[in-house]
Every structure is written in structure tokens, then in C-alpha cells.
Amino acid sequence: MSVLSSQKTSVHSGRFGSSRLFTRLNRQKYLLLMLCPAFLLTAVLCYLPLVGWWLAFTDYHVGDSLFGGDFVGLRQFSRLLFESSDLGYLIRNTLVINGLTIVINITVALVLSVLLRELLWKPGAKFVQTILFFPYFISWVIMYSIVWALFAVNSGAINQLLVSLGVIEKGFNILGSAKYSWGLMIVLNLFKHTGYNCIIFLATISGIPQEQYESASLDGAGRFAKIWYITLPNLIPTASILLIMNSGWIFSNNLEQFFVFTNATNWETMEVLDMYIYKFGLQQLDYPYATAVGILKTLVSIIVLVVVNKTVKKLSDTSVF
């Protein structure tokens, strides 16, 4: 009897669960219909191209059909991991630039958002916020033109000013010297994305209940105490989410940025994985090898995302999944 009753209970619970799911879907059907275009675009633009991963396992030649190449197994992956000497400096450049960019961007944006919130002159705070957000809309081609106009060795405005003042004898070759490449990319990313990250933190600050600040004032807390015990603890979850989401892109770079700033004199410290894929895929037409590099980059990025998500969840009880 107990076995039969348990079976009946499981059947009823299963039917009840499916009925509840159907009811919820039916109740939200219009919202789901509104999401259909987004799901369709994501499937077409992000998941359908994954069929091209088949090229990494074949001896594909330009002009053949997608599945016309001979199957070669893991030859392209072995070529990257064991035969090529490029992997070391590619990972070094990618991790140093992206890792420092993520940490510095989040930290600077958090500090600036707190300062903007504490600025008593609100029109001035909005003006500064607008100025910070404006570089986000500047393309990397225009950004290169600005850097060239300011720091070209012989004609850059800042270099000419420093030389004329006797501070330096010769202008800094920021665009052509390998020793400035990492710092240049980090500073430009900071300049371009600080305003965007500030908006996210400011939105979080605006959601903090004012009662917390009022209670702290009644208890005699000063401005810095309110920042330390109220504002910052409320910003930590947002910073954690940004860290997790950005960690999934730690092996990915903006191709346009590095395509514009890379040249023959600084390529050794500027060539990252995306530029490497572009070089072999579109310049040398070695599609199987470029696809293999892209697959490994994607798989490692997923692993990093999962590890960072679990680590942050243990430390701050905040996670994306």
C-alpha cells in the first residue's frame, strides 16, 4: 500500500508540476513572444555559426565545401599546443592587458561613482558624469588619431611641449615602442569604459534606501563612515557581478582596438589571441588552425568564468549562476 501510495503521489505531483508550468507559461505568453526575436537573433548570430567549428577537425582548403575537407582529428590543436612557440606570449599579452584592465576599470569606476554621489553640487556631478561617458562612443580609429595627435614622436602636441620646455630631449615613442604597449592599452580602456561602469554603480547607489543614511546620521556617523559602512557594502555585489561577467571575456579583446594600434615595432607585446586568429584566419587563410585557436579560447574562457563565479560566490555570496 505504501508503494502504491507513493507512486500515486509522485504521479500527482508530476502532473501538478507540469500543470503549474503550463499555467505560468500561458500567463506570460505575451512576454515570451516579445523575447522571441531576441532568442532568434541569438540563435542565428551566436549558436548557428558554431557549426563552423567542424573546420578545426578537418584539412579544409579555401573553395571547398564546409564539410568537404578530410577529417584530421586533433592535428590543429596539437599544432597550437605542442608545435607552435606563439602560445606563451599570446597568453601573456592577453592576460596582462585584460586582467589589469578589468581590475583597474572596476576599481576606478567604483571610486568615481562614490565621489560623484558625495558631490554636493549636483549639476556639476551630472556634467562630470556626461564627460566620463562620452569616450564610450568614440571609435578606436578616432581614438588612435587622438593619441597620434598628442604623442607622435616628432609632431605630437604633448611631446613637442615637453621638448620645448626642456623636460625631455626627444619625444616618447608611445605608439611604436613595445615597452609602452601594455600601459597604453590599459589607460585607453580605462578612458573609454570608466563612464559606462560608473553609470552601473550610480544606479546601484540610487537604489540604496535613504533610511540607512538617515539612521546613520542620527547615530552620529560622518560622511566617511556612511561611505564605509553603507555605500561600499551595497556596491560590493555589483562589483562582484561585473568581475564575474568580465572574467568570461578575459581571453577576448576588441579586434578593432589592437588592429589599429599594432605595428611592426610593438607587435610582440600587442599581439593577443584575437589578433592571432585574425592573422591566420583572414590574412593567411588557414581557417582550420584559426578555428582551433578560437575553440580553445572559448573553452578556457568558460572554465575561467565558472571558477571566478564559484570563488566570488564563496567570498561574497554573490554569483551570476
C-alpha positions in Angstrom: 0.0 0.0 0.0 2.8 2.4 0.9 4.5 1.7 -2.5 1.2 2.3 -4.4 0.5 5.5 -2.4 4.0 6.8 -3.1 3.6 6.1 -6.8 0.3 7.9 -6.9 1.8 10.8 -5.0 4.7 11.1 -7.5 2.3 10.9 -10.5 0.0 13.5 -9.0 3.0 15.8 -8.1 4.3 15.4 -11.6 1.0 16.3 -13.2 0.6 19.2 -10.7 4.1 20.5 -11.6 3.5 20.3 -15.3 0.1 22.0 -14.8 1.7 24.8 -12.9 4.4 25.2 -15.5 1.8 25.4 -18.3 -0.2 27.9 -16.3 2.8 30.1 -15.8 3.8 29.9 -19.5 0.3 30.7 -20.5 0.2 33.7 -18.2 3.4 35.1 -19.5 2.9 34.2 -23.2 3.0 37.8 -24.4 6.3 38.4 -22.7 7.7 35.2 -24.2 6.5 36.3 -27.6 8.3 39.6 -27.1 11.5 37.7 -26.3 11.3 35.5 -29.4 13.1 38.0 -31.7 16.0 38.2 -29.2 16.2 34.4 -28.9 16.1 34.1 -32.7 18.8 36.6 -33.2 21.0 35.0 -30.5 20.5 31.5 -32.1 21.3 32.8 -35.6 24.2 35.0 -34.8 25.8 33.2 -31.8 24.9 29.5 -32.0 24.4 28.7 -35.6 28.0 29.8 -36.5 29.3 27.1 -34.1 28.7 24.7 -37.0 31.9 26.2 -38.4 33.9 24.6 -35.5 34.0 21.5 -37.7 36.8 23.2 -39.7 39.1 22.7 -36.8 39.0 18.9 -37.2 39.4 18.8 -41.0 42.0 19.7 -43.6 39.9 22.4 -45.1 41.1 24.4 -48.1 39.6 27.6 -49.4 37.0 26.9 -52.0 35.9 23.5 -50.6 32.5 23.0 -49.0 32.2 23.3 -45.3 32.3 19.5 -44.8 34.5 18.7 -47.8 37.8 18.6 -46.0 39.4 15.4 -44.8 39.0 14.6 -41.2 42.3 15.1 -39.3 41.2 14.8 -35.7 43.1 16.9 -33.2 46.0 17.8 -35.5 45.3 21.6 -35.4 45.1 21.6 -31.6 48.4 19.6 -31.4 49.9 22.1 -33.7 49.0 25.0 -31.4 49.8 23.4 -28.1 53.0 21.4 -28.9 54.4 22.7 -32.2 53.9 26.4 -32.1 56.0 28.8 -29.9 53.5 31.6 -30.1 51.1 30.4 -27.3 53.3 31.7 -24.4 53.5 35.4 -25.4 49.9 35.3 -26.7 48.5 34.2 -23.3 50.9 36.6 -21.5 49.8 39.7 -23.5 46.1 38.7 -23.3 46.0 38.0 -19.6 48.2 41.0 -18.6 46.2 43.6 -20.6 42.7 42.2 -19.9 43.3 41.2 -16.3 44.7 44.6 -15.3 42.0 46.3 -17.3 39.2 44.5 -15.6 40.5 45.2 -12.1 41.5 48.8 -12.7 38.3 49.7 -14.5 36.0 48.3 -11.8 38.0 49.9 -9.0 38.3 53.3 -10.6 34.6 53.3 -11.6 33.6 52.4 -8.1 35.7 55.2 -6.5 34.4 57.8 -9.0 30.8 56.8 -8.5 31.2 57.2 -4.8 32.8 60.6 -5.3 30.1 61.7 -7.7 27.4 60.6 -5.2 29.1 62.7 -2.5 29.5 65.8 -4.6 27.1 68.4 -3.2 26.9 70.4 -6.5 24.6 68.0 -8.4 24.7 69.9 -11.8 28.5 69.6 -11.6 28.2 65.9 -10.8 25.9 65.3 -13.9 28.3 67.3 -16.0 31.3 65.2 -14.9 29.3 62.0 -15.5 28.4 63.1 -19.0 32.1 63.9 -19.8 33.2 60.5 -18.4 30.6 58.7 -20.5 31.3 60.5 -23.8 34.5 58.5 -24.7 32.5 55.3 -24.7 31.0 56.4 -28.1 34.4 57.2 -29.7 35.6 54.6 -32.2 39.0 53.2 -31.9 40.1 54.7 -35.2 39.3 58.2 -33.8 41.0 57.2 -30.5 44.1 56.3 -32.5 44.0 59.7 -34.2 43.8 61.5 -30.9 46.7 59.5 -29.4 48.7 60.2 -32.6 48.0 63.9 -32.4 49.1 64.1 -28.8 52.0 61.6 -28.7 53.5 61.3 -32.2 57.3 61.4 -31.7 58.0 64.4 -33.8 54.7 66.1 -34.3 52.7 65.2 -31.2 51.4 68.2 -29.2 52.4 66.8 -25.8 55.8 65.6 -27.0 56.6 69.0 -28.6 55.5 70.8 -25.4 57.8 68.6 -23.2 60.7 69.0 -25.6 60.3 72.8 -25.9 60.2 73.1 -22.0 63.4 71.0 -21.8 61.8 68.2 -19.8 62.9 65.6 -22.3 65.3 65.7 -25.2 63.3 63.5 -27.5 59.6 62.7 -27.7 58.2 59.5 -26.2 57.5 56.9 -28.9 54.4 55.7 -27.2 52.8 54.2 -30.4 55.9 52.5 -31.7 57.7 51.2 -28.6 56.9 47.8 -27.2 57.5 48.9 -23.6 54.6 51.3 -23.6 52.1 48.9 -25.3 50.5 47.3 -22.2 50.2 50.6 -20.3 48.7 52.4 -23.4 46.0 49.7 -23.9 45.1 49.7 -20.2 44.9 53.5 -20.0 42.8 53.7 -23.2 40.4 51.1 -22.0 40.1 52.9 -18.7 39.4 56.2 -20.5 36.8 54.6 -22.8 34.8 52.4 -20.3 35.0 54.2 -17.0 31.9 56.3 -17.7 29.9 53.2 -18.6 30.9 51.4 -15.4 30.2 54.5 -13.4 26.6 54.5 -14.6 26.1 51.0 -13.3 27.5 51.8 -9.9 25.5 55.1 -9.7 22.3 53.1 -10.5 23.1 50.8 -7.6 23.8 53.8 -5.3 20.4 55.4 -6.2 18.7 52.1 -5.1 20.2 52.3 -1.6 17.4 53.1 0.8 17.8 56.7 2.2 16.6 55.4 5.6 20.0 53.8 6.1 21.8 57.2 5.7 19.2 58.9 7.9 19.6 56.3 10.6 23.4 56.7 10.4 23.1 60.5 10.7 21.0 60.1 13.8 23.7 57.8 15.3 26.3 60.5 14.6 28.0 58.9 11.6 30.0 61.2 9.4 30.4 61.2 5.7 33.3 58.8 5.5 31.5 56.4 8.0 28.5 56.4 5.8 30.6 55.6 2.7 32.5 52.8 4.5 29.5 51.2 6.3 26.6 51.9 3.9 27.7 52.8 0.3 30.6 50.4 -0.2 28.9 47.3 1.2 25.9 48.0 -1.1 28.3 48.3 -4.1 30.3 45.1 -3.4 27.6 42.8 -5.0 27.5 45.0 -8.2 31.3 45.0 -8.4 31.3 41.2 -7.9 28.8 40.7 -10.8 30.9 43.0 -13.0 34.0 41.0 -12.1 32.3 37.7 -12.9 30.8 38.9 -16.2 34.1 40.5 -17.4 36.1 37.4 -16.4 34.3 35.5 -19.2 35.9 37.9 -21.7 39.4 37.8 -20.2 40.8 36.0 -23.3 38.9 38.2 -25.7 39.9 41.6 -26.9 38.4 44.3 -29.1 39.9 43.4 -32.5 39.5 46.9 -33.8 41.5 48.3 -31.0 44.5 46.1 -31.4 44.3 46.1 -35.2 44.7 49.9 -35.2 47.4 50.2 -32.5 49.5 47.2 -33.5 52.5 47.8 -35.9 55.8 46.2 -36.8 57.7 47.6 -33.8 55.3 46.7 -31.0 53.6 43.5 -32.2 55.4 41.3 -29.7 53.7 42.9 -26.8 50.5 43.8 -28.6 49.6 40.6 -30.4 46.7 38.9 -28.5 44.7 35.8 -29.2 42.1 37.7 -31.3 44.8 39.3 -33.5 46.4 35.9 -33.8 43.1 34.4 -35.0 42.7 37.2 -37.5 46.2 36.8 -38.8 45.9 33.1 -39.5 42.2 33.1 -40.5 41.8 36.1 -42.7 45.3 37.0 -43.7 46.9 33.6 -44.2 43.5 31.8 -45.0 44.4 29.0 -42.6 40.9 28.5 -41.4 41.3 25.2 -39.6 44.1 26.4 -37.4 42.4 29.7 -36.6 39.2 27.9 -35.7 41.1 25.6 -33.4 42.6 28.6 -31.6 39.2 30.1 -31.3 37.7 26.9 -29.8 40.4 26.6 -27.2 40.0 30.3 -26.3 36.2 29.8 -25.8 36.6 26.6 -23.7 39.2 28.2 -21.4 37.1 31.3 -21.1 34.1 29.2 -19.9 36.3 27.5 -17.4 37.6 30.8 -16.1 34.0 32.1 -15.8 32.8 29.1 -13.8 35.8 29.3 -11.5 35.5 33.0 -10.8 31.8 32.7 -10.3 32.2 29.9 -7.7 35.1 31.8 -6.0 33.2 35.1 -5.7 30.1 33.2 -4.5 32.1 31.7 -1.6 33.7 35.0 -0.7 30.7 37.4 -1.1 27.7 35.2 -1.5 27.1 36.8 -4.9 27.0 35.0 -8.2 25.6 35.0 -11.7 24.5 31.4 -11.7 
